[in-house]
Amino acid sequence: MSVMEKIRKQRRTEAESDYDVAVVGAGYAGLYVLYHMRKLGYRTRAFDKAGGVGGTWYWNRYPGARVDIESMEYSYSFSEELQREWKWSERYASQPELLRYLNHVADRFDLKKDIQFDTGIATAEYDEAAKHWKVGTDTGESFTAQFIIMATGILSATKDPEFPGREEYKGEVYLTSKWPHEEVSFEGKRVGIIGTGSSAIQAIPVIAEKAGHLTVFQRSPNFAVPSCNKPMDEEFETWVKENYTEIRERELRTHVGCAIVGKSLRAMPTKSALEVSPEERERAYQRCWDAANFSFYTVFTDVLTSKEANDTVADFVRSRIRQRVRDPQVAELLMPKNHPIMTKRLCAETGYYETYNRDNVKLVDISESGIERFTANGLKAGGQDYEFDMIICATGFDAMTGSMTRVDFRGRGDRSLRDEWAENGPRTYAGLMSEGFPNLFMVNGPTSPGAFFQPVLLGEWQARWIGRLIDAMTEQGYEEVEPTDEAQAAWIEHSAQVADQTLFPLARSWYMGDNIPGKPRVILSYLGGFTPYRARLEASEDNHYEGFRLTS
């Protein structure tokens, strides 16, 4: 028995907590956190309000749902055997295939025995004397755990629509973020969909093919580029698997955590969009258009920091929209004009713009009026009544923070995390912890690079870092850890300064919290890239976890 195993055994004997580690979430991040903490020897249990594994992919079952990252990259890297044995059927996997993959992982590593499904976390109160968390579930159960790791993802807290008169409507109502498990029939029906964000852009073409008529209500248009999805090519799959080690290393050095472009590895940009000729820019943008949406983020050095450079990308995409939509007035409505491209999520589409060429599809601009109310037979917008058999709300999520603030966390001195974040936005150090809430960790948390870096890879890296910290605490006899107020304040200031050097604050987006009324307007994700983020946390680790307060 190793020294660490002896320490853990002694610790378990003396522990008063029901669990060493409680993991919240059973999606990509939660499954790996459970796997890793269990492997380290900690008594670990995961909880998820869903009826099975999958996280956001358990709930997001709407027609056309698929990932916008290469399947071969949107996968775990911790097991070489897993990487080689799993075969993806498409370059960009659909929701059913992603769910099959996650169930395969959970079964292969026997994770489900330590997951409690149909159980959400409602309250968590830190006991300063016992130095553990007292947790209450939405099923009325309670337990204690020394550590809590929130692995709930950046897009999991649904933004429920709050339209007047919703209870009066007699037809079917669905949310893309809570799509039913049973099949929904659109055949011959009059369907209305509210929203043109990422989920709607994927769902609209599929629904239009079956519905009798589809009316799309658009408040503000989003830029969308081709997903470039296709069946998995065996030669490409073999190339990736033979080069996985290099690909994973390259992913960690890129800004977005994705290394594959076509059948080659992504090269980091070295030129400004403004220092090359218009012809060279056009060729570069066409390569991005033909490859994948993330290519645009790194095509030139300044597309996210210079409005003039960004305009060249936006103009290119607008020109392609005009080519694909026959009605010039409809094309104009579909082209964003009030935000720089990529400062709101750049959506991946398949046949989205061509859908508006169909006779059974109508686009309604509600930028001025919004949705006034639901009626018994449909809804009212812009003073006009519309009748529908079915209304679909694609109204998005309370991104980054919603899964944290919907739990009543009470830290030292009964401090409320929800109240503290409501005033000034999320207060975290590196998106991992919040001062005053000891032993509470977050994976892909607010002010981490979560929204701009490949989330599976980031989740694995953060889980291993957290595991090393808990190991160090165990070995050295520490019972509590939290960031110092100084380190947290410095990180938040640094994150804001980095954001201010970009174009992101110019857009009203969920990146800035704008989609939730009353939410503080701050950047919710770190824009400096994974490389400096990683360097900062590794330096902290090398210097006895500088920036964190460890107590016994």
N, C-alpha and C positions, 0 to 999 in steps of 0.2 A: 504494500500500500504506500503510495507517494505521500509526501509531506502535506500537499494540498488536500488529498483525499482524507487524511487523518484530521486535518483542520475542519473540513466540511462535516465529517462524521461527528466530531465533538460539537460543532456548531448546531447540527441538527438535533443532537441530544438535548442541548440546552435551550433551543429555540422555543419561544412561546407562540410564534406565528403559525398559522395553518400552512402557509406556503412561504418559501423563500422569495419566489418571484411569481407575480400574477401578470399575465400577458393579456392585454385587451385587444382583440382582433384576431381573425383567422384567415386573413388574406395573404398576399405574398409576404409582407413584412412579418405578420404575426406568426405564420408557420415557421419561418426561419428563426425568429427569436425563440420560439418554443423549442425547436430542434437544438439550437446552439446552447441555450441555458440548461437544457436537460443534459446535453453532452458534457457540459462543465460540471455536472453533478448536483445542481440545485433542484430542490423540490419545486417544480414549475407546473402551473396550470393556466390554460388559456380560456378566455370567455368571449363569446360572440353572440349577438342578438339574432343572427341568422340561423337558419336551420341546417347549415352545412358550411364547408369551407368555401373560400372564394373572395371574401371581402367585397369590394365594389363590384366584382364580376358575379357575385351571387345575386345582387340586386339589379344590376344594369343589364336586363335581358331584352331590352327593346329591339325591334327589328333593325338589323344592320349593325348592331353593336360589335365593334372590334377594336383592337389596340392600334395605336398609331406609331408604334415602335416595332422594328423588325422582330419577329417572333424569336429568332435565334439569339437576340440580345435581351429581349424581355423575358428572361428565364434565369433560373438560379445558376450561379457559378461555383457554389461550394462543393459540389460533387461532380467529379470528372465522369463517373459512371452514368450519372443522371443526364449530363450533357450529351453523352454519346448515344444513350439508349432511346431517348425520346425523339420521335419523328414528327415534326410539324407539317401539316398539310398545305399551309399557305404562308406567304411571306409575312403577312400581317394577320395574326390569328383572330378568329371570330370569338365571341363570348362563349359559345358552347365548348369550343376547343380549349380555351383558357381554363374553363372550369374543369374539364377532363384532366388537364395537366395538373392543376392544383390538387385534385382528388388523388391522382396517381402519386404525387409527391407525399401527400399525407398518409396514404396507404403504404408506400414503399418504406417510409421511415417510421411507421407505426405511431403517428402523431395524434390520431383521433381519440385514442384512449385518454389523453390528457387535455381534451378540449370539451368544454361545457357549452353546447349550443343552446339556442333559444333563451339566452341569458344576457341581458344588457347590464352595464354598470351604471347605477343611478347616483350613488353617493360614495365618497371616499374621504374619511376624516383621519388626519395624522395624529396618532397618540404619542405625544412627546415623551411620556414616561416610559412606555413600552417600546418606543422607537420602531413602530410599525404602523401600517395603514389598516384602518377598519373600513371594510368595503361593504356596501349594500347594493344588492342587485334589484332589477325591476321585477323579479319574481318573488321578492320578499326574503331571499336568503341573505346571509351575511358570512363574511370570512375575514381573516387577517393575513397580511403579507408584508414582509419587510420591504420589498421593492415592488413597484408597479411599473410596467413598461407599456406605454400606450402605442400600439401599432395599428392605428385605425385609418391610416391613409390620409391623403390631402383632400380627397373628394368623396366623402362618405356621409357627411351630415346634410341630408336633403333640405333644400329650400322649398318648403311647402307653399304653394300658391295661396294668396290671400285675396281672392276676388270676391266682391260683394255678390250675394245671391247664389253662391255656389250650391247651397243646399236646395235651391229651387229647381235646379236643372234635373230633368227626368232621364237624360240619356246616360251613356257610358262615359266615365272619366278615368283617365290613366295618367300616371306620372312616369316619365322615362326612367327616373332614378329609383322607382319602386315598381317595376314592371311585373305583372303577375306571372306565375310559373306555367299556368295553363295557356294554351294558344288563344290569341285574340284574333277574331275574324274582322277584316276590313271590307270584305266582298260587297260591292254595291252600295256601301254606306257613304253618307256625307260626313266627312271627317274634318275637324279643325285642329290645328296644332299651334300652340303658343310658344314662340321662341325659335331662334335660328342660331343657337350655339352649337357646340360640338356634337352633342347627342342628337339634336334635331337634324343637323346636316347629314348625319349617318342614317337616320330613320326615314326622312322625307322621301328619298327616291324609292325605298322599298314599299312604303305605304302607298305612294302614288300609283304603283303598278297594279294594286288590288282594289283600291277604294273607288267608289263611284265618282266621288269628287273630293278633292283635298284643298282646303283653304289654309294658307300659311300666314300667321300674324307675326310681323317682324317689327320689333321696336328699334333695334339697331343691327345693321348687317355686320357680318364677320368675314374676314378673309379666309378663303379655303383653297387648298391646292390638292392636286391628285394624290391619292394614297399610294398609287402604284402597286396595289396588291395584285398578286397572281399566284397560281399554284406553286408549291415549293419545287424548285429545280434540284434534281438529285446532285448534279455537278456542283451547284452552289452550296448545298447542304454539306457535301463532302469537304469542300474547301473550308467552310466555317469550322467544322469539327476538327479538321486537321490543324487549324490555326487558332483554336480557341484560346490558348495561353496568351499568344500575342494580342489577340483581339481584346481580351479582358484587360490586359495591361494598358492597351491603347485607350479603352473606354475610360479608365481612371484618369487619363491625361487630357481628355477632351472636355470642353465646356459643358456639353449636354449629356455625357455619359454614353453616347452612341458612336461606334467606330466604323460601322459598315456603310458604305455608299455604293450601291450597285453590287459589283463583285470586287471591290477594292476597299482599302482602309481610308478613313477620312483624314485628310491633310488639314492642318490648322492654317487659317488664312494669314497672309503676309502683306496684302495690299489693301489700300483703301478703294472703295467703289468709285471714288472721284478721281483717282490717278490713272485709271485705265480708260481706253476709248469706249464710246457707246457700243461699238460692235463687240468688243471683248466682254463688256458687261452683259449684253444680250445673250451671248453664247454661254456665259457662266450661269445666268438665270435660267436659261433653257435646260442646262444640265440638271439644275436643281429641280425644275419642274418635272423632268423626266425620271428623277431618282426618288426623292422622298422629301416630306415637308421639313424635316429638321435640317436639311442641307442649306436652306435659306438662312438659318441663324448664324452660320459660320462661313458663308460664301465670301464675305469681305470683312475686314477688321472693324469697320465702323458703321455697319448697318443698324446697330442698336444704340449708337451713341450720337450719330449725326443725322439730323432731320433731312438734310439735303441728300445724303447717301441713302437713307431709308426710303425717301420718295422715289428713287430709281427702282427699288424693289416693288414698291406699291404700284407704280405705274405699269411695270411689267405684268403683274398679276391682274390688274384691272384690264389691260389689253386682252388678256386671255379670257376673262369673263365676257367681254364684249363679243369675242369670237364664238362663244359657246351659247349665248342667249340671243334668240332671234329678235325679240321685241326690245328695241333700244331703251324704252322707258323702264321696262322691268330690269334690264341690265344695269341701268343707273341706280335703281333702288337697291340692287344687290351689292353695289360697290361701296365699301366704307370710305368715308371722306373726313371723318372727325377724329381718327386716331392713327398713329403710325403703325404700319404693318408689324406684326409679331409682338406688339405691346399688349394685345389681347391674344388669347390662345389661338395659334395658327391651326385651323382645323384641317383634317384630312378627309377628303370626300371621294365618292365614287358615283359619278353621274349626277351630282347634285345640281349643277347649273343647267344641264340639259333637261332636268325634270320640269323646269319652268317653261319649256317649249311644248309641254303636253296640254291637250285641250281640257283635261280634267283637273288642272292645277291653277290656283289663283293666289297671287301674292298681295297681301293687304298691309300697307304701311301704317303702323300705329305709333310712329315716333312722336307725334304731337298729342294724340288722345289717349294712348294706352288702351287697355281693356277696361271698359266702364263697369260692366257687371255681367254675371251669368244671368240667363233668363230661363224660363221653364223649358224652352225648346232650343236653346243655344246660348248665344252671348251677344252683347252689344259693344260696338267699338266705333269711334268716330261718328256717333249719332246714328249708326245703321245697325239694324238687327240682322243676325245671321242664324240660320237654323242648321243644327247638326244632330246626327245620330250618335256621334262620339266626339269628345274633346280630349286632346292629349296636351298635357302641360310639360313642356321641356324647359323648366324654370331654374335648373341648376342646383348648386350646392352652397352651403355656408363653408367656403373653402378654407383649408389650413387650420382654422381655429375652432370650427363648429363642433367637432368631435370631442374637443377638450372642454369647451364652455357648457356643453349640454350635460356634463357630469358635474355634480356639486362637490368640487374639490375644496377641502378645508385644510389649510396648512398650519404652520406655527401660529399660535395665538388666534386660532379660528379665522385666519385670513382666507378670504374667498378668492380663488383664482378667477372665477367668472367676473366678479366685481372689479378686480384689479386690471384685467385685460379689457373690460368694457370701456374704461376711461381713456387709456393711452395705447391700446393695441397690445398684442402679445409681448410679454416680458420674459424673454428666454435668453440663455447663453447658448449660442450655436444651434438653437432649435432642439437641444437635448434635455435641458432642465430649466426650471424657473426658481429663482431665489425665494426662500420661505416655504418651499414645498419639497422637503428632503425625500430622497429615494424615489422620486417620481420622474421617470424618464419618458422621452418621446422619440419615436423613430419617424423620420420624414416630417418632423415637427415644424411649426412656424418659425421663421428666420433661419431655417436650414436651407440648403439648396434644393429642397424637395420638389418644387414646381418646375425646376429648370435642369434637373439631372435625372438620368434614368433611375426610377424609384426602386427597382429590384436590387440593383447594384448598391445604391446608397443605403438601403435597408440592411443589406448584408454587412456592409462596412461599419455602419453605426452599431449594429448588434454586437459585432466582435469587439468594438471599442468599449462599449458598455460592459461586455463580459469581462474584459481585462481590468476594468475599473473595479467591478464587484469582486473579482479574484484578489486584487490588491487589497481591498478593504478586508476581505476574509482573512487573508494571510497576516495582515498587520493589526487586526483587532479593531478596525473601525466599524461603526454601526450606522453612521449617517453620512450622506454626502449631498451637497447642494452648491450651486454656484455662489460666488461672492457677489454682493451688490455692485461692487466696482467693476468686476469682469463683465457682468451682465449689462450694465449701463454702457460700458465701452463697446461691447459687441453690437448693441442696438444702434448706437450712434454710428459705428462703422458701417453697418448694413444700410442705414439710411443714406449715408454719404455716398456709398457705392451706387445706390439706386438713383441718387440725384445726378450722377454722371451719365445716366442713360436716358432713354426716351420713355421709359415705362410710366413715370408719373404723369405723362401727358394724356394717358388713356384712362377712361373710367372702366375698370375691369375688376374681376375677382382677385387678381394679383394684388390690387390695392384695397380690397374689401368693399368696393363700391356697389356690389350687387345686393348687399344686405343693409336695409335702412337702419341708420343709427350706428353702424359699425365704424370704428375709428379708421380714418384714411391713412394707412401706413403700408409700406411694402411688406408683404407677408412671407416672402421667400428671399434668400440670399442670392444676389446677382453676381457676386464676385467670382464664381466658379468653384468647382470642387477642389482644384489643386491647392489654392491658398487656404480653403476651409480645412482640408485634410492636414496641411502643414501646421496650422494653428493647434489643432487638437492633438497631433502627434507630439508637438513641442510641449504642450501642457502635460501629456503623459510622461514624457522624458524628464520633466521638472516636477515630479511628485504631484501631478495633477494641479498645476498652477491654475488659478482662477476658480478652483473649487475648494470648498471647506469640508474637510473630513473630520468627523468627531467620533468619540467613543464614549 
